[in-house]
Amino acid sequence: MRNPNPNPSCGTNNPGMGESHCSHILRQTVCYCGLVPVMKTSWTEANPGRRFWGCRMYGKAQACKFFDWVDPAPEDRYKSIINGLLRKKNQAEKEKEKMFKTISCYHIIFSLLILYFAIRVLV
């Protein structure tokens, strides 16, 4: 059930399972639910960055199993590089979150110290 006019420029760069509503493409293909499929991007380890057409109800109980790859299967080297970059990105995001928590703790401690010394000066 290949889309009659797949357009690679219609993809998305959203994290996770991105979704693109390429309204400028005339789509004649419908999924098993009778809906026009949407282009999504797989971010699984086996298919990082690989686009596919899927049921627009994907992730819901009533979704059908319509699925059609847009892109060819990625080569092993490509998968290895992309997955490595994704791991580094995820690690950097975790470190950033940890730093924000640390800074927040320091901010609270600093504010309490200022409050403590302000009260001591006034008393």
N, C-alpha and C positions, 0 to 999 in steps of 0.2 A: 504494500500500500504506500508506495513512494509518493511524496508530494510532487505535483506536476511542475512546480517552479521553485525548487529550493534555492534560496538566496543566502550565501554565506555571510553577507553583511547584515543579516537580520539577527545575528546572535546577541548574546548578552554577556556581560562580565560580572554579574552579581554573584556573590558568594553563595555557596550551597547549590541548590537546584534553582538556577536562575530561570526566568521566564520572559519570553519576548512575544509581543502581540504585533506581528508584522502585518499591519493593516494594508500596506501598499501591495501586498502579494495576493493575487486571486487564488484562493485555495478551494479546490474542488474535492479534496479528500476529507472524509469525515471519520471519526473514530467509531467504535462499536456502540457508543452511547448515542450516536447521531450528531455529535458536536464537532465543530471545527477544531482540530488539534492545535496545540501551541508548541513553539520551539522552546526546548529547555536545554540546560547544560548539565551534564553529569560531572560530579566532582568526586566520584568513587576512585579508589586506588587503581582499579583495573582500567578505567576510562576517564582520566582527568582532563577536563576541558572539552570533552567530546559532546557535540550537540546532537539532539534527537527530537523527533516529533513525538508528542505524547498527549494523552487524554487531558483535557483542561480540568478534569475532576481529580487528577493525580493526587494521591495522599488522602483521599476521602473514601469512605466505605463503599460508596456507590460507583466509584471509578471503574472503567473497563480496563483491559490490559493492552490497549492500543499502544504501539511502540514502533518507531522506525528511525534508524540511525540516519543522520544527515552527513556526518563526517566519517571517513574511513577509520578503521581501528588504528590507534596510535602505535607507533613502534616502541619497543621495549626501552630504548634509550630516552625517547621523549617522555614516556611514562615515568621513568626513574628521575629525570630532571624536574618535571612538573611536581611530582610527589615530594621530592626533596625540598623544593621551594615552598610548597604548601606547608610542610612540617616546620620549616624555618619561620614562615609567616605566623603560624599558630603559636609557636614558641615565643616569638616576639610580642604577640598580643597578650599572652599570659604574663610575660615579664612586665609589660606596660601596666597591666591591671594590678600586678603586685606593687609596682612603684607608686601608682596612684593611691593604693591603700596605705602604703608607708607614709607618703606625703600627707595624707589625711590625718593619720595618727600624729605626726609631728605638728601639724597645724592645730589639732586639738590640744596637745600638750603645751605648745607655745601660747595659745589663747588662755589656757588655765593658769600658766605662770604669770602672764600679764595681769590677769584678774586677781591673782593672789597678791602680787606686789602692789597693785592699785588699792586693794583693800587694806594692806599693811600701812601704806602711806596715809590713808584717810583715817585710820584708827589710832 
